[in-house]
Amino acid sequence: MTDLTVVQLTDTHLRPAGETVHGSVDTHANLTFVLDQLCASNRRVDALVLSGDLTDAGDPRAYRRLREAVEPAAAQLGATVVYAMGNHDERVAFATELLGRDSAAIDPEVPLDSVTDVDGLRIVTLDSTTPGRHEGRLEVDQLAWLTDQLSTPAPRGTLLVLHHPPLPSPNATTEFLKLQQAELLEEVVAGTDVRLIVCGHNHLTAASALGGIPVWIGPALAYRIDPMAPAGRHRGLTGFGYSRIDVLGSTFLATAVEATPAAPVYDRPESEVLEQLAALAAESR
């Protein structure tokens, strides 16, 4: 099997045209900047995974704006698009505008979970939201459904996606807003083919593990939370990024990609750098 590349975009927080987040962040500009960067890279991207808080307030116009940006880019890349719910999302508008479902058939109390196969990689999304709440929770029925999905291994294993990190946090706000009763999820995924759990929500980049399974909290596309703010303060900072997740044989590798515009330190042909490294290696023998 060939290697796969999945790009995780999280916490896009889109608003309708003309509106910004916190009065200053043009989240649509951040999103389109990253999508343009991906398309210009001439690199293979097999899936785009959008892991929640796709809009800032669940406005249908914002979902349409998101889809109008993401789906043409995905088509150009040849990438499968996978959408997951976040606490700033609204289920009826999410399902109608992004999943193409009939709004009359959508129960806003029923979580929107999904399974997508990407060339043998199983991507499972869990809707960890509760309407009107910002902390995360998984229902008993969801955990039973996940148990059933994982009962048969996938050829490349499973990438599990949910918005709320199933992890403790040293920061009071993210600790309060984490996935509740994460031990229930841990019991389900233990001993399965889940190779990596990816999340968003915290607006910072972090890594840990749940029952021995790596957990990756991807950088947000809207703005950053300062994880080392002065004591007693909670602050957001300008800056955004995304994650590159590579399936290299049996290895899953997550890489945070800085997207905030910055001047390059150097920009050289890759072949030239490889030749230089090969020469250095030959000298050391």
C-alpha positions in Angstrom: 0.0 0.0 0.0 1.1 3.5 -0.7 1.5 6.0 2.1 -1.4 8.3 3.0 -1.5 12.0 4.1 -4.5 13.4 6.1 -4.7 17.1 6.8 -6.6 18.1 9.9 -8.2 21.5 9.9 -9.8 22.4 13.2 -11.6 25.3 14.9 -12.2 27.3 11.8 -14.9 29.3 13.5 -16.3 30.7 10.3 -18.9 33.5 10.4 -21.0 35.0 7.6 -19.3 37.3 5.1 -18.3 40.6 6.7 -18.1 39.3 10.2 -15.0 38.6 12.3 -14.3 36.6 15.4 -13.6 38.6 18.6 -13.9 41.7 16.5 -10.5 41.2 14.8 -9.9 37.7 13.4 -10.9 37.1 9.7 -11.3 33.3 10.0 -12.4 32.9 6.4 -9.1 34.5 5.3 -7.1 32.1 7.5 -9.0 29.1 6.0 -8.6 30.2 2.4 -4.9 31.0 3.0 -4.3 27.4 4.2 -6.4 25.8 1.4 -4.5 27.8 -1.2 -1.2 26.8 0.4 -2.2 23.1 0.3 -3.3 23.3 -3.4 -0.1 25.1 -4.3 2.1 22.6 -2.6 1.7 19.9 -5.3 1.7 17.3 -2.6 -0.7 14.5 -2.2 -3.5 14.9 0.3 -5.8 11.9 0.7 -8.3 13.4 3.2 -9.2 16.7 4.7 -10.6 16.2 8.3 -12.4 19.2 9.8 -12.6 18.4 13.5 -15.2 20.7 14.9 -16.1 24.3 15.7 -16.4 24.7 11.9 -18.6 27.8 12.4 -18.5 30.2 15.3 -22.3 30.2 16.0 -23.9 27.6 13.8 -25.1 30.0 11.2 -26.2 28.3 7.9 -24.6 31.0 5.9 -21.2 30.3 7.6 -21.5 26.6 6.8 -22.2 27.4 3.1 -19.2 29.7 3.1 -17.1 26.9 4.6 -18.2 24.4 2.1 -17.7 26.8 -0.8 -14.1 27.1 0.3 -13.3 23.6 1.3 -14.9 21.4 -1.3 -13.3 22.9 -4.5 -9.9 22.7 -2.8 -10.6 19.1 -1.8 -11.6 18.3 -5.4 -8.4 19.9 -6.7 -6.3 17.9 -4.2 -8.3 14.7 -4.8 -9.0 14.5 -1.1 -12.0 13.0 0.8 -13.7 15.5 3.1 -14.7 14.5 6.6 -16.6 16.8 8.8 -17.0 16.5 12.6 -19.1 18.5 15.0 -17.8 20.9 17.7 -19.5 22.7 20.5 -19.9 25.9 18.4 -21.7 24.0 15.7 -25.4 23.4 15.4 -26.5 19.9 14.4 -29.4 20.8 12.0 -27.5 23.4 10.1 -24.3 21.3 10.1 -26.2 18.2 8.7 -28.2 20.3 6.2 -25.4 22.4 4.8 -22.4 20.1 5.0 -23.9 16.6 4.8 -26.7 17.4 2.4 -29.4 16.0 4.7 -33.1 17.0 4.8 -33.5 19.3 7.7 -37.0 17.9 8.5 -35.4 14.5 9.1 -32.7 15.7 11.5 -33.2 15.2 15.3 -31.0 17.9 17.0 -30.7 15.6 20.0 -29.1 12.7 18.1 -25.3 12.9 17.6 -23.8 13.0 14.1 -21.2 10.2 14.0 -19.7 8.8 10.9 -17.3 6.3 9.3 -15.3 7.0 6.2 -12.9 4.7 4.4 -9.9 6.3 2.7 -7.9 3.6 0.9 -8.1 1.2 3.8 -7.8 3.8 6.6 -10.9 4.0 8.6 -11.8 7.5 9.8 -14.4 7.5 12.6 -15.9 10.7 13.8 -17.7 11.0 17.1 -20.0 13.9 17.9 -18.8 14.8 21.4 -21.2 17.8 21.7 -24.3 18.3 23.8 -26.6 21.1 22.6 -26.2 24.2 24.8 -23.1 22.9 26.5 -19.4 23.5 25.8 -17.8 20.6 27.6 -17.7 17.2 25.8 -19.6 14.1 26.4 -20.2 10.7 24.6 -23.5 9.0 25.1 -23.9 5.3 25.9 -25.4 4.6 22.5 -22.4 6.2 20.8 -19.9 4.1 22.7 -21.9 1.0 21.8 -21.9 2.0 18.2 -18.1 2.7 18.3 -17.6 -0.8 19.8 -19.4 -2.3 16.9 -17.5 -0.3 14.3 -14.2 -1.3 15.9 -15.0 -5.0 16.2 -13.5 -5.7 12.8 -10.0 -4.2 12.1 -9.5 -2.0 9.1 -6.6 -2.7 6.7 -4.7 0.4 7.8 -6.2 0.8 11.2 -8.5 3.5 12.5 -8.1 7.3 12.9 -10.6 8.4 15.6 -11.7 12.0 15.4 -13.6 14.0 18.1 -13.7 17.6 19.0 -13.1 17.5 22.7 -9.8 16.1 24.0 -10.2 13.1 26.2 -7.4 14.4 28.4 -6.7 16.4 31.5 -5.2 19.9 31.2 -3.0 22.1 33.3 -5.0 25.1 32.1 -8.2 25.8 34.1 -10.4 26.6 31.0 -9.4 23.6 28.9 -9.7 21.4 31.9 -13.3 22.6 32.4 -14.2 22.1 28.8 -12.6 18.7 28.1 -14.4 15.4 27.3 -16.1 14.2 30.5 -15.7 10.6 31.6 -12.9 9.9 29.1 -12.4 6.6 30.9 -15.5 5.2 29.1 -13.9 6.0 25.7 -10.7 4.4 26.9 -12.5 1.2 27.7 -13.9 1.0 24.2 -10.7 1.7 22.3 -8.4 -0.4 24.4 -7.1 -3.3 22.3 -8.6 -2.1 19.0 -7.0 -0.9 15.8 -7.3 2.8 16.8 -3.9 4.1 16.0 -4.4 7.8 16.7 -7.1 10.0 18.3 -7.2 13.6 16.9 -9.0 16.5 18.5 -9.3 20.2 18.4 -11.2 22.5 20.8 -8.3 23.8 22.9 -6.8 26.2 20.4 -3.3 25.0 21.2 -1.1 22.1 20.0 -0.5 19.2 22.4 0.0 15.5 22.6 -0.6 12.8 25.1 -2.2 9.3 25.2 -5.4 7.6 26.2 -4.9 4.0 27.4 -1.6 3.9 25.4 -3.2 5.3 22.2 -1.6 8.6 21.1 -3.9 11.6 21.3 -3.1 14.7 19.1 -4.7 18.1 19.8 -4.3 20.0 16.5 -3.6 23.8 16.2 -6.6 25.9 15.5 -7.2 27.8 12.3 -8.9 30.7 14.0 -6.5 31.9 16.7 -4.3 30.5 19.6 -4.9 30.2 23.3 -1.8 31.1 25.3 -0.9 28.0 27.4 1.6 30.0 29.4 -0.4 33.2 30.1 0.4 35.1 33.3 -1.2 33.5 36.4 -4.8 34.3 36.6 -5.2 35.4 33.0 -6.8 33.7 30.0 -5.8 35.2 26.6 -6.0 34.5 22.9 -3.2 35.3 20.5 -3.0 35.9 16.8 -1.7 32.9 14.9 -3.1 29.8 13.2 -2.0 26.4 11.8 -3.1 22.9 10.9 -1.9 19.4 11.2 -0.4 17.0 8.7 -1.0 13.3 9.6 1.0 10.8 7.7 0.3 7.0 7.6 3.7 5.6 6.7 3.4 1.9 6.7 2.4 1.0 10.2 3.5 4.4 11.6 1.1 7.3 12.2 3.0 10.6 12.4 1.3 13.9 13.3 3.0 17.2 12.5 1.9 20.7 13.4 2.2 23.1 10.4 2.6 26.8 11.2 0.5 28.8 8.8 0.8 32.3 10.2 2.6 34.3 7.5 6.3 34.7 8.3 9.5 35.6 6.4 11.5 32.5 5.4 14.9 31.8 6.9 15.9 30.0 3.7 14.2 28.4 0.7 16.4 26.0 -1.2 15.8 23.2 -3.7 15.2 19.9 -1.9 17.5 18.0 -4.2 20.3 20.4 -3.3 19.8 19.8 0.4 19.7 16.1 -0.1 23.0 16.2 -2.1 24.6 18.2 0.7 23.4 15.8 3.4 24.7 12.8 1.3 28.1 14.5 1.0 28.3 15.1 4.7 27.4 11.5 5.4 30.1 10.3 3.0 32.7 12.5 4.7 31.9 10.9 8.1 32.6 7.4 7.0 
